[in-house]
Amino acid sequence: MYYLLPAVSCALLVVSCADVAPEYLVTTISFQGIVSDAEDGTPLQGISIVVTEYESSDVDKRNPLMSATLSTSFDGSYVFVTLDNEARVIGDSFFEFKVSDPTGSYLPVLRDLYMSSSSLYYSSSSKSYRVSDNDFALSR
């Protein structure tokens, strides 16, 4: 009888741990927004946006997982999308956005975006993380 007690305790411990730390999976990540002039709100065409992904533990940003360079369209908009064949755990990485004007008329902007399973942008049912208002206002 005493031999069963540890086995039951271990089984309860495993179930309890599974409830405490579920995996939040994501296969699609998308960011979109508009880059505009900070003073008058005019959309800016041809602005460079470098999106770089890092592991969440890489706070010094030494080992990028991937990088992509985008350019804003005539209406200042941009779209960035990743589609993974295998689901990954949300929160294992973060994205850095470097926004700059190739002509040098505007000051560059740097922003980090950390994904979270508690965010309104995360959908566990579609395994997606979609940010539709990742806008930037550039100053001269």
Backbone torsions as a table, in degrees:
resi	resn	phi	psi	omega
1	MET	NA	-39.6	-179.4
2	TYR	-70.3	-20.9	178.9
3	TYR	-73.8	-27.2	179.3
4	LEU	-74.9	-31.1	-176.6
5	LEU	-58.8	-47.8	177.4
6	PRO	-62.6	-36.5	-179.7
7	ALA	-65.1	-42.1	178.5
8	VAL	-66.6	-41.1	178.7
9	SER	-61.3	-42.8	179.1
10	CYS	-64.0	-41.8	179.8
11	ALA	-63.2	-41.6	178.5
12	LEU	-66.3	-37.0	179.1
13	LEU	-63.9	-42.2	179.7
14	VAL	-63.5	-45.3	179.5
15	VAL	-63.9	-41.7	179.8
16	SER	-63.1	-43.7	179.6
17	CYS	-65.2	-36.9	179.8
18	ALA	-64.6	-35.8	178.9
19	ASP	-71.8	-31.8	-176.4
20	VAL	-76.5	-37.7	-173.7
21	ALA	-125.5	68.8	177.7
22	PRO	-72.0	155.2	177.1
23	GLU	-88.4	130.6	177.2
24	TYR	-102.7	108.9	-172.7
25	LEU	-98.1	150.5	178.9
26	VAL	-143.7	137.5	176.0
27	THR	-117.7	-22.3	-179.5
28	THR	-124.1	128.3	175.7
29	ILE	-126.7	127.6	178.0
30	SER	-139.8	142.2	176.3
31	PHE	-128.9	137.1	173.2
32	GLN	-146.8	155.1	-179.2
33	GLY	-176.9	-169.1	-178.8
34	ILE	-129.9	139.4	173.9
35	VAL	-106.9	127.6	-176.1
36	SER	-138.8	168.7	175.1
37	ASP	-72.8	130.4	-176.8
38	ALA	-66.3	-28.1	-177.4
39	GLU	-79.8	-50.2	-173.2
40	ASP	-116.4	-0.1	176.9
41	GLY	76.9	7.8	179.4
42	THR	-63.4	128.9	176.4
43	PRO	-62.5	142.3	-177.5
44	LEU	-110.8	120.6	178.8
45	GLN	-89.9	147.2	173.6
46	GLY	77.4	15.5	177.3
47	ILE	-78.9	136.6	-179.1
48	SER	-86.9	132.2	175.8
49	ILE	-126.4	115.4	176.5
50	VAL	-101.4	118.1	179.5
51	VAL	-105.7	121.3	-178.8
52	THR	-125.7	134.2	179.5
53	GLU	-104.2	138.3	178.4
54	TYR	-131.0	154.4	171.6
55	GLU	-65.1	148.9	-177.1
56	SER	-61.4	-25.3	179.3
57	SER	-83.2	-9.9	-177.4
58	ASP	-89.4	66.6	-175.7
59	VAL	-67.9	-23.4	178.0
60	ASP	-84.9	-3.7	177.6
61	LYS	55.2	54.5	-178.6
62	ARG	-98.5	-26.3	-174.0
63	ASN	-128.5	84.9	-179.4
64	PRO	-64.8	141.5	175.3
65	LEU	-80.9	-34.8	177.2
66	MET	-166.4	162.1	178.3
67	SER	-148.4	144.6	178.2
68	ALA	-142.1	143.9	177.3
69	THR	-112.4	127.8	-179.3
70	LEU	-117.7	166.2	175.3
71	SER	-136.9	137.7	-178.7
72	THR	-71.4	148.9	-179.9
73	SER	-86.3	-173.5	-176.7
74	PHE	-56.9	-29.4	-178.7
75	ASP	-97.6	13.3	178.0
76	GLY	79.8	3.5	-175.5
77	SER	-87.9	157.6	173.9
78	TYR	-146.5	156.6	177.4
79	VAL	-139.9	134.1	175.9
80	PHE	-129.4	129.1	-178.0
81	VAL	-139.0	136.0	169.4
82	THR	-119.0	137.0	175.7
83	LEU	-123.5	112.1	-178.6
84	ASP	-96.9	140.1	175.7
85	ASN	-69.6	-34.8	179.3
86	GLU	-114.8	139.8	179.8
87	ALA	-68.5	145.7	175.5
88	ARG	-123.0	163.1	-178.5
89	VAL	-80.5	126.6	179.5
90	ILE	-67.7	141.4	-178.2
91	GLY	95.7	-7.6	177.7
92	ASP	-76.0	-13.8	-178.9
93	SER	-145.3	169.6	174.5
94	PHE	-140.5	164.5	-176.6
95	PHE	-118.2	139.8	174.5
96	GLU	-110.0	135.4	177.0
97	PHE	-114.3	119.1	173.2
98	LYS	-109.1	112.6	-176.7
99	VAL	-109.5	124.2	-178.2
100	SER	-146.3	154.1	178.4
101	ASP	-97.2	115.3	-179.8
102	PRO	-58.1	-25.3	179.6
103	THR	-82.9	-13.3	179.9
104	GLY	81.0	8.6	-179.7
105	SER	-73.3	-25.4	-177.4
106	TYR	-120.5	151.0	177.5
107	LEU	-74.4	144.3	178.8
108	PRO	-72.2	157.6	177.9
109	VAL	-128.5	139.8	177.9
110	LEU	-124.4	131.0	-179.4
111	ARG	-142.9	137.0	172.4
112	ASP	-102.9	140.6	178.5
113	LEU	-124.0	112.7	179.9
114	TYR	-97.8	125.7	-179.6
115	MET	-84.6	146.3	-179.3
116	SER	-141.2	143.3	178.9
117	SER	-71.2	-17.1	178.9
118	SER	-90.6	0.0	-179.5
119	SER	-73.8	149.6	174.9
120	LEU	-66.2	-18.5	-178.8
121	TYR	-79.2	-13.8	-176.5
122	TYR	-94.4	132.8	175.2
123	SER	-121.4	111.3	179.8
124	SER	-70.1	-29.7	-178.4
125	SER	-69.2	-36.5	179.1
126	SER	-101.6	2.4	-178.9
127	LYS	51.5	46.8	-177.3
128	SER	-131.0	155.7	174.8
129	TYR	-131.3	109.5	-173.6
130	ARG	-125.4	117.0	176.8
131	VAL	-108.7	113.2	-174.5
132	SER	-101.8	0.8	-178.2
133	ASP	-133.0	43.7	178.6
134	ASN	-86.9	68.7	-174.0
135	ASP	-87.7	156.5	177.3
136	PHE	-133.1	134.7	175.1
137	ALA	-114.4	115.3	-176.0
138	LEU	-96.0	140.4	178.2
139	SER	-103.7	155.1	176.6
140	ARG	-86.7	NA	NA
